[in-house]
Amino acid sequence: MADAALSPSATARNPKLRLPATCEPPGEGHSPALKVWVIFGATGHMGRSLVKAVLSHGDRVTAVGRTLENSMAQMTGWHEHCLGLLCDVRVRETVDAVLQRTIAHWGRIDIIANCTGYGVIGACEDQDEHELRSQFETNFFGTLNIIQLSLPYFRAQLSGRYLIFSSTNGTLGVPDLGPYCATKYAVEGLIESMLYEVDAFNIKATLVEPGYVRLDEPDSGRTIGPADLDAHSTNTGIDQTRLPRYGHFFVKAPSPTYAGPNAPAGHAKRVVQWLNDRQPTSAVKSAELVWQLGHCSYPPLRLLLGSYAVESIRDRLRSIIEEIEDWKHLSFPVTAEQEEAEKLAEELQAADEQAGELQDERDGLGTGDAKDEGEMQRVLEEREGQESERSGALEQNQQQQPPPMDGNGATLDRSIQLSP
């Protein structure tokens, strides 16, 4: 069912694999300039394919592996145009060190791609605090660390581009992936909000939302090495350990409450087991499109990769629109004039209540307390004057409002009843 193994060079020659002309992708009439990339999560599923695609086009790359999962021996010697480093995106100091090393080595940074991610497959109730925090620290705060530490540099050079790998789970609620979805929702909100703030500095950002992605590159069972990046290389000294097929997800054993064979909380695990190697989206083709995205003139806010991503997100948006239409009759829009009229009516009602209280107090005065009664009379006259002014303002407000119309354009008779 899956395509045969693909190479970056073969994919780049595919004339059908092109971004829309409206975004001015690289090609005839728009020759791509050499760019310097920093790719976080370069030893993971999508990151590895992206490194290969970028190098196949002649760009320069800083490939960033994961601390505690990779070693510097694994990150060195990939390619003459590739600088291998290690980083933990949860630790700001390591992120800053990667950026500074990249600038010192290549002289600049043009594009930052974040392919890091971590998720726990398990019911929301079953995931403990450590698992919840690990997902947010990696997916959300890791992305935020990268952005906050690199934005000053991009602002100073008045250019820069972020390619942030989100997920279809950033727009869908998927059983068995609740906290992971929450982190992706947070990333989507962060990037969309940030765009308004940095557009004036010629800084662009795109959320890359792939569907289920399969490993379809040559030697996909091994970690990246120089032989994978350069067909003419004979260096095979790097440790070629296998790349975990679902390396950034941890499958947690369900509690008895959610352990049933058809329990909704086991949905994500069942999907992964059923797909096996039949994921509908090609990692190699996706990487080629992401390279084009880094070089196009007008990048979109979101790039959906694969038919699953397009169809699932489109269906989700349709359901939201349908729900809005079903419930919109409960919305009561109020104009500024109506708000003012309601406010005046409330003030008149409060004045009436105060006047009634004062009248009750006056009726309870003794006949010999003439001084207090005279003072009460003065207060009542003052209240009546204020009420008269409010009534006049309310009538004037009503006269300024346009008369309501029925469905045929005829004027309706409307009056506002005030409290006596």
C-alpha positions in Angstrom: 0.0 0.0 0.0 2.8 2.4 0.8 5.0 3.8 -1.9 8.4 2.4 -2.5 11.3 4.0 -0.7 11.9 7.5 -2.0 15.1 9.6 -2.1 15.1 13.4 -1.6 16.7 14.0 -5.0 14.0 11.9 -6.8 11.3 13.7 -4.9 12.7 17.1 -5.8 12.3 16.3 -9.5 8.6 15.4 -9.2 6.8 18.2 -11.1 3.6 17.5 -9.3 5.1 18.1 -5.9 4.9 21.9 -5.8 3.4 24.5 -3.5 0.8 26.8 -5.1 2.1 29.5 -7.4 0.4 32.2 -5.4 3.0 31.8 -2.6 5.9 32.0 -5.2 7.7 28.8 -4.4 11.2 28.2 -5.6 11.4 27.2 -9.3 11.5 28.7 -12.7 11.5 32.5 -12.4 12.2 32.3 -8.6 15.6 30.8 -8.1 16.2 29.9 -4.4 18.9 31.7 -2.5 21.2 29.7 -0.2 19.6 29.5 3.3 20.9 28.5 6.7 18.6 26.2 8.6 18.4 25.2 12.2 16.4 22.0 12.6 15.5 20.9 16.1 14.6 17.3 16.5 16.8 16.3 13.5 17.1 12.7 14.6 13.4 12.1 14.9 10.9 10.9 12.3 10.2 14.1 10.3 13.3 15.9 11.3 15.6 13.4 9.6 13.7 13.5 6.3 13.8 17.3 6.4 17.6 17.4 7.0 18.1 15.2 3.9 15.8 17.3 1.8 17.5 20.6 2.8 21.0 19.2 2.1 19.9 17.7 -1.2 19.1 21.3 -2.4 22.5 22.7 -1.3 21.4 24.6 1.8 23.3 24.7 5.0 22.0 22.9 8.1 22.5 22.8 11.8 21.0 19.4 12.8 20.1 19.3 16.4 19.7 16.0 18.2 18.1 15.3 21.5 20.2 15.3 24.7 20.1 12.0 26.6 18.9 10.2 23.4 21.8 11.0 21.0 25.5 11.5 21.4 27.9 13.9 19.7 29.5 10.9 18.0 26.2 10.3 16.3 25.8 13.9 15.3 29.2 14.5 13.7 30.3 13.7 10.1 26.9 13.7 8.5 27.7 16.0 5.6 30.1 18.7 4.8 27.2 21.2 4.8 25.8 19.9 8.1 26.7 20.9 11.6 25.6 18.4 14.3 24.7 19.6 17.8 22.8 18.4 20.8 20.1 20.3 22.7 17.2 19.8 25.2 14.6 22.3 24.1 13.2 22.4 27.7 16.5 24.0 28.8 16.9 27.6 27.5 20.7 27.6 27.9 21.1 24.6 25.5 18.8 26.3 23.0 20.8 29.5 23.2 24.0 27.6 22.8 22.8 26.0 19.6 21.8 29.4 18.1 25.1 31.0 19.0 27.1 28.0 17.6 25.1 28.2 14.4 25.8 31.9 13.9 29.5 31.4 14.7 29.8 28.5 12.2 27.6 29.6 9.3 27.5 33.4 9.8 23.7 33.7 10.1 20.4 31.9 10.6 17.5 32.2 8.0 15.1 29.4 8.9 14.3 27.6 12.2 12.3 24.4 12.1 11.1 22.7 15.2 10.4 19.0 14.8 10.7 18.1 18.5 7.7 16.5 20.2 6.7 14.2 23.0 3.4 12.5 23.7 1.8 10.0 26.0 -0.9 7.7 24.6 -3.3 7.2 27.5 -6.6 8.4 29.0 -6.6 11.9 30.5 -7.4 10.5 33.9 -4.6 7.9 33.8 -1.8 10.4 33.0 0.1 11.6 36.1 1.5 15.1 36.7 5.0 14.2 35.5 3.7 12.9 32.2 1.5 16.0 31.8 4.3 18.4 32.5 6.8 16.6 30.3 4.5 17.0 27.3 3.9 20.7 28.0 7.6 21.4 28.7 8.7 19.8 25.5 5.9 20.7 23.0 4.9 24.2 24.2 7.6 25.6 26.4 10.3 24.1 24.1 8.8 25.9 21.2 8.5 29.1 23.2 12.1 28.9 24.3 13.2 28.6 20.7 11.1 31.6 19.6 12.0 33.9 22.5 15.7 33.3 22.2 15.8 33.7 18.4 13.4 36.6 17.9 15.9 39.3 18.9 18.3 38.0 16.2 15.6 37.9 13.5 14.3 41.3 14.5 17.8 42.8 14.2 18.3 41.4 10.7 14.7 42.2 9.7 14.1 38.7 8.4 13.5 35.2 9.6 11.2 32.3 9.3 9.8 29.7 11.7 8.5 26.3 10.5 6.8 24.9 13.6 5.7 21.3 13.3 2.3 21.1 15.0 -0.2 18.3 14.2 -3.8 17.6 13.2 -4.1 17.1 17.0 -3.8 20.9 17.3 -7.2 21.2 15.8 -8.9 18.0 16.8 -9.7 16.4 20.1 -8.5 12.8 19.9 -9.3 10.2 22.6 -6.2 8.7 24.3 -4.2 11.9 23.4 -5.9 14.6 25.5 -2.9 16.3 27.1 -0.9 15.9 23.9 -3.7 17.7 21.9 -3.7 20.4 24.6 -0.1 21.1 24.0 -0.6 21.4 20.2 -3.6 23.7 20.7 -1.4 25.9 22.8 1.3 26.0 20.2 -1.2 26.9 17.5 -2.5 29.8 19.6 1.0 31.0 20.4 2.2 31.1 16.7 -1.0 32.7 15.4 -0.9 35.4 18.0 2.9 36.0 17.6 2.5 36.6 13.8 0.6 39.8 14.5 3.4 41.0 16.7 6.4 40.3 14.4 5.0 40.9 10.9 6.4 44.4 10.9 9.9 42.9 11.2 9.5 40.7 8.1 9.4 37.5 10.2 7.1 34.8 9.0 5.9 31.6 10.6 4.0 28.5 9.4 2.4 25.7 11.4 3.1 22.5 9.6 0.3 20.0 10.3 1.1 16.5 8.9 -1.4 13.6 9.0 -0.2 10.1 9.9 3.4 10.0 8.4 5.2 6.8 7.4 8.9 6.1 7.1 9.4 5.7 3.3 13.0 6.8 2.8 15.9 4.4 2.0 17.2 2.5 5.0 14.4 3.9 7.1 15.1 1.4 9.9 18.4 3.1 10.8 19.3 6.4 12.3 20.7 9.0 10.0 24.3 8.7 8.9 26.5 10.1 6.2 25.6 7.3 3.7 22.0 8.4 4.0 22.8 12.0 3.2 25.4 11.6 0.4 25.1 8.8 -2.1 28.8 9.1 -2.9 30.0 8.9 0.7 31.8 5.8 1.9 32.0 6.8 5.5 30.1 4.1 7.5 31.7 4.6 10.9 28.7 6.2 12.6 26.6 3.9 14.8 23.6 2.9 12.6 21.1 2.0 15.4 17.5 1.6 14.5 15.2 4.6 14.6 12.1 3.9 16.8 9.0 3.9 14.6 7.0 5.8 17.1 9.9 7.1 19.1 8.3 10.4 20.5 5.2 8.6 21.9 5.0 6.7 25.1 2.2 4.1 25.3 0.8 3.9 28.9 -1.0 0.9 30.2 -4.6 1.8 30.8 -6.3 1.6 34.2 -9.1 -1.0 34.6 -11.7 1.7 33.9 -10.3 2.3 30.4 -8.9 -1.1 29.6 -11.9 -2.4 27.6 -11.1 -3.6 24.0 -13.6 -1.0 22.6 -13.0 1.8 25.2 -12.8 5.2 23.5 -9.7 5.9 25.6 -7.9 3.2 23.6 -8.6 4.9 20.2 -5.1 6.3 19.5 -3.4 3.0 20.4 -5.7 1.0 18.2 -5.1 3.4 15.2 -1.4 3.1 15.6 -1.6 -0.7 15.7 -3.9 -0.8 12.7 -1.9 1.5 10.5 1.4 -0.2 11.1 3.4 0.8 8.0 0.3 2.0 6.1 0.4 5.7 7.2 -1.1 7.7 4.3 1.4 10.6 4.3 5.0 10.3 2.9 7.8 11.7 5.1 10.0 12.3 2.1 7.4 14.1 0.1 6.4 16.2 3.1 10.0 17.2 3.7 10.3 18.4 0.1 7.3 20.6 0.5 8.6 22.0 3.8 11.9 22.9 2.0 9.8 24.8 -0.6 7.9 26.4 2.3 11.2 27.8 3.7 12.0 29.4 0.3 8.6 30.7 -0.8 7.8 34.4 -0.7 4.4 34.3 0.9 4.1 31.3 3.3 0.7 30.3 4.6 -0.1 30.3 8.3 -0.8 26.5 8.1 0.4 23.8 5.8 -1.6 20.6 5.9 0.3 17.6 4.7 -1.6 14.5 3.5 -5.2 13.7 2.7 -6.0 12.7 6.3 -5.0 16.1 7.6 -7.0 17.9 5.0 -10.1 15.8 5.4 -10.1 15.6 9.2 -9.6 19.3 9.8 -12.1 20.3 7.1 -14.7 18.0 8.7 -13.9 19.5 12.1 -14.4 23.1 10.8 -17.7 22.1 9.2 -19.0 20.6 12.4 -18.1 23.9 14.3 -19.9 26.0 11.7 -23.0 23.7 11.9 -23.0 24.0 15.6 -22.8 27.8 15.5 -25.7 27.9 13.0 -27.8 25.6 15.2 -27.3 27.7 18.3 -26.9 31.2 17.0 -30.6 32.1 17.7 -29.6 32.3 21.4 -27.3 35.2 20.7 -28.8 38.7 21.5 -26.8 41.4 19.9 -27.3 44.8 21.6 -26.5 48.2 19.9 -24.9 51.1 21.8 -28.2 53.0 21.8 -30.0 50.1 23.4 -27.3 49.7 26.0 -27.7 53.4 26.9 -31.5 53.2 27.1 -31.3 50.2 29.4 -28.8 52.0 31.6 -31.1 55.0 31.9 -34.1 52.8 32.7 -32.1 51.1 35.4 -31.1 54.5 36.9 -34.7 55.6 36.9 -35.9 52.5 38.6 -33.2 52.9 41.3 -34.3 56.6 41.8 -37.9 55.5 42.2 -36.9 53.0 44.8 -34.9 55.6 46.7 -37.8 58.1 46.5 -40.2 55.5 47.9 -37.9 54.8 50.8 -37.6 58.5 51.6 -41.4 58.9 51.5 -41.8 56.0 53.9 -39.3 57.6 56.3 -41.2 61.0 56.0 -44.5 59.3 56.7 -43.0 57.8 59.9 -41.9 61.2 61.3 -43.6 62.7 64.3 -45.6 65.9 64.0 -43.3 67.7 66.3 -40.2 67.0 64.3 -40.6 69.9 61.8 -36.9 70.4 61.2 -36.3 66.9 60.0 -39.5 66.9 57.9 -38.3 70.1 56.2 -35.0 68.5 55.4 -36.8 65.4 54.1 -38.9 67.5 51.8 -35.8 69.2 50.3 -34.2 65.8 49.6 -37.4 64.6 47.9 -37.6 67.7 45.7 -34.0 67.1 44.7 -34.7 63.5 43.8 -37.7 64.5 41.7 -35.5 66.9 39.8 -32.9 64.2 39.0 -35.6 61.8 37.9 -37.1 64.4 35.6 -33.6 65.0 34.0 -33.1 61.2 33.5 -36.6 60.9 31.9 -35.8 63.7 29.5 -32.5 62.1 28.5 -34.2 58.7 28.0 -36.9 60.2 25.7 -34.2 62.0 23.7 -32.3 58.8 23.3 -35.4 57.0 22.0 -36.1 59.8 19.5 -32.6 59.5 18.1 -32.8 55.7 17.5 -34.1 54.7 14.0 -37.5 53.1 14.1 -37.5 49.2 13.9 -38.5 47.7 10.6 -40.4 44.5 9.9 -39.4 41.9 7.2 -41.2 44.0 4.6 -39.5 47.3 5.4 -42.4 48.7 7.2 -41.9 50.7 10.4 -43.0 49.0 13.6 -44.7 50.8 16.5 -42.5 50.5 19.6 -42.7 52.1 23.0 -40.6 51.6 26.1 -42.7 51.1 29.3 -41.1 52.7 32.3 -41.8 52.0 35.9 -44.4 54.4 37.4 
